[in-house]
Amino acid sequence: MTYPVTNGATISFGDPLVTLPVFTGFASTVNSTSVTVTNGSWTANQFITPGKHYFVLIKTGLQAGRTLLVVGNTVDTLTLDVEDTNLNAAGFAVAAGTDTFELFEGNSLGSLFGTTADASGILTSGLKGGTASSNADGVQVYNGTSFATYFFNTTLGYWVLVNGGTTNRNDFILYPDDGMLLTRRGVTGSITMSGRVPATTLLTKFPGGTTNVVTVRFPVGTTLGGLNFGSPGTWLNGSSSSVADTVGLWNGSRWILYYKNTSNRWVRSNGGSTDQGAVAIPAGRAIQVLKRGTATGATTFFSQPLPYGL
């Protein structure tokens, strides 16, 4: 996927492509936070070694499309970060012996964008490093309340957090659904990312009462109407953006908010009743989702069907 970047401009983007799986199969046993396979042959904690991050993608069943970070493993068991929703949650359980999953390596700032720069400060990804945030490309990642900005410090030789001291952030985890902003301070051009397209319905988590910045999960363009946020979560329509769930699209300087009105039509916040369902969302771009309500557990997950055939 290639993203055009213009000197001085800020774009929204993500990385919906993933790496090839290192394991595909089904779980012989499913517990609240772990899956066990028959005749496993892994090395203990090989999937949480420094500089490496792995994820499990559930491919079939009620949790099909859910992606979870691996936080530990034995020779045959993967322990996962399930947050507030167990793998064996009532009515939303992964079925042992039936549901399949895959294990794949995820990305960090360093693995996605590079950890070395040439004499001019350019990394292998095409991003520009610098001696300070003012002369380097800035990658902004939403932390739940605000955007944190990272840049490749060419003096230190690694990624750092702006106003975060000199701590090495090369290993900062980028989740597969993370949406980001990129402020370009290098020359006008492009950056390119490569990988494998998702091959199943995907679940994205929007807990009630939170704001999330996520990438459009599939590497194809879509529209507001094509987002198709489906069950088990429930999308909240409303008479205004102050009471409805909202989607924000980045216009280069700010988020423009849209919501579904009581007629189930996408409209712009403070923009009248004109149907905005055809507004384009380019492939790989990030969106900002404000989810109202108090939903927890299974009801915080929203499904999106595969938009292409394989």
ZILINCOR-V604126 format. One record per residue. N is the residue number from 1. RES is the residue in three letters. PSI is psi in whole degrees, -180 to 180 (999 if undefined). Layout:
[[N;RES;PSI] [N;RES;PSI]]
//
This chain:
[[1;MET;131] [2;THR;130] [3;TYR;122] [4;PRO;139] [5;VAL;138] [6;THR;133] [7;ASN;128] [8;GLY;-8] [9;ALA;158] [10;THR;126] [11;ILE;158] [12;SER;144] [13;PHE;172] [14;GLY;-174] [15;ASP;82] [16;PRO;-4] [17;LEU;149] [18;VAL;168] [19;THR;168] [20;LEU;145] [21;PRO;146] [22;VAL;-11] [23;PHE;139] [24;THR;131] [25;GLY;-161] [26;PHE;159] [27;ALA;128] [28;SER;-27] [29;THR;139] [30;VAL;123] [31;ASN;-173] [32;SER;-36] [33;THR;10] [34;SER;157] [35;VAL;141] [36;THR;138] [37;VAL;155] [38;THR;137] [39;ASN;43] [40;GLY;153] [41;SER;30] [42;TRP;166] [43;THR;138] [44;ALA;128] [45;ASN;23] [46;GLN;-17] [47;PHE;10] [48;ILE;27] [49;THR;151] [50;PRO;135] [51;GLY;-3] [52;LYS;136] [53;HIS;135] [54;TYR;150] [55;PHE;152] [56;VAL;131] [57;LEU;118] [58;ILE;127] [59;LYS;-23] [60;THR;166] [61;GLY;-167] [62;LEU;-30] [63;GLN;20] [64;ALA;127] [65;GLY;-8] [66;ARG;135] [67;THR;129] [68;LEU;141] [69;LEU;135] [70;VAL;126] [71;VAL;1] [72;GLY;159] [73;ASN;153] [74;THR;-163] [75;VAL;-23] [76;ASP;7] [77;THR;136] [78;LEU;126] [79;THR;132] [80;LEU;153] [81;ASP;100] [82;VAL;-2] [83;GLU;-121] [84;ASP;12] [85;THR;107] [86;ASN;157] [87;LEU;-29] [88;ASN;30] [89;ALA;139] [90;ALA;127] [91;GLY;1] [92;PHE;45] [93;ALA;149] [94;VAL;128] [95;ALA;118] [96;ALA;138] [97;GLY;-5] [98;THR;-55] [99;ASP;136] [100;THR;158] [101;PHE;164] [102;GLU;153] [103;LEU;126] [104;PHE;156] [105;GLU;132] [106;GLY;-170] [107;ASN;156] [108;SER;175] [109;LEU;-45] [110;GLY;-42] [111;SER;-32] [112;LEU;-42] [113;PHE;-12] [114;GLY;155] [115;THR;10] [116;THR;149] [117;ALA;150] [118;ASP;-174] [119;ALA;-25] [120;SER;1] [121;GLY;9] [122;ILE;130] [123;LEU;170] [124;THR;-28] [125;SER;-14] [126;GLY;-8] [127;LEU;156] [128;LYS;125] [129;GLY;170] [130;GLY;176] [131;THR;-15] [132;ALA;166] [133;SER;-22] [134;SER;-17] [135;ASN;20] [136;ALA;154] [137;ASP;136] [138;GLY;127] [139;VAL;119] [140;GLN;128] [141;VAL;131] [142;TYR;131] [143;ASN;13] [144;GLY;-25] [145;THR;-28] [146;SER;173] [147;PHE;131] [148;ALA;134] [149;THR;133] [150;TYR;149] [151;PHE;158] [152;PHE;115] [153;ASN;111] [154;THR;-20] [155;THR;-44] [156;LEU;-28] [157;GLY;24] [158;TYR;172] [159;TRP;139] [160;VAL;161] [161;LEU;131] [162;VAL;130] [163;ASN;23] [164;GLY;18] [165;GLY;-156] [166;THR;17] [167;THR;136] [168;ASN;120] [169;ARG;17] [170;ASN;-34] [171;ASP;11] [172;PHE;125] [173;ILE;131] [174;LEU;115] [175;TYR;152] [176;PRO;-24] [177;ASP;8] [178;ASP;126] [179;GLY;145] [180;MET;166] [181;LEU;144] [182;LEU;119] [183;THR;119] [184;ARG;123] [185;ARG;-2] [186;GLY;-170] [187;VAL;158] [188;THR;134] [189;GLY;-128] [190;SER;160] [191;ILE;148] [192;THR;138] [193;MET;146] [194;SER;160] [195;GLY;-162] [196;ARG;139] [197;VAL;146] [198;PRO;147] [199;ALA;17] [200;THR;165] [201;THR;144] [202;LEU;146] [203;LEU;134] [204;THR;138] [205;LYS;122] [206;PHE;86] [207;PRO;148] [208;GLY;139] [209;GLY;22] [210;THR;160] [211;THR;134] [212;ASN;144] [213;VAL;113] [214;VAL;156] [215;THR;151] [216;VAL;121] [217;ARG;-19] [218;PHE;145] [219;PRO;47] [220;VAL;153] [221;GLY;155] [222;THR;-167] [223;THR;171] [224;LEU;-45] [225;GLY;-23] [226;GLY;-2] [227;LEU;-37] [228;ASN;55] [229;PHE;112] [230;GLY;-177] [231;SER;158] [232;PRO;-14] [233;GLY;164] [234;THR;121] [235;TRP;134] [236;LEU;113] [237;ASN;166] [238;GLY;174] [239;SER;-14] [240;SER;169] [241;SER;-13] [242;SER;-14] [243;VAL;-7] [244;ALA;161] [245;ASP;145] [246;THR;153] [247;VAL;128] [248;GLY;134] [249;LEU;134] [250;TRP;128] [251;ASN;11] [252;GLY;-21] [253;SER;-21] [254;ARG;169] [255;TRP;128] [256;ILE;124] [257;LEU;141] [258;TYR;155] [259;TYR;164] [260;LYS;124] [261;ASN;-176] [262;THR;-11] [263;SER;11] [264;ASN;35] [265;ARG;133] [266;TRP;125] [267;VAL;160] [268;ARG;140] [269;SER;127] [270;ASN;28] [271;GLY;18] [272;GLY;-164] [273;SER;10] [274;THR;132] [275;ASP;123] [276;GLN;16] [277;GLY;-22] [278;ALA;1] [279;VAL;128] [280;ALA;143] [281;ILE;107] [282;PRO;156] [283;ALA;133] [284;GLY;1] [285;ARG;162] [286;ALA;152] [287;ILE;153] [288;GLN;124] [289;VAL;120] [290;LEU;115] [291;LYS;116] [292;ARG;174] [293;GLY;-168] [294;THR;25] [295;ALA;140] [296;THR;171] [297;GLY;-141] [298;ALA;-32] [299;THR;-1] [300;THR;-4] [301;PHE;135] [302;PHE;132] [303;SER;150] [304;GLN;124] [305;PRO;155] [306;LEU;124] [307;PRO;11] [308;TYR;165] [309;GLY;150] [310;LEU;999]]
//
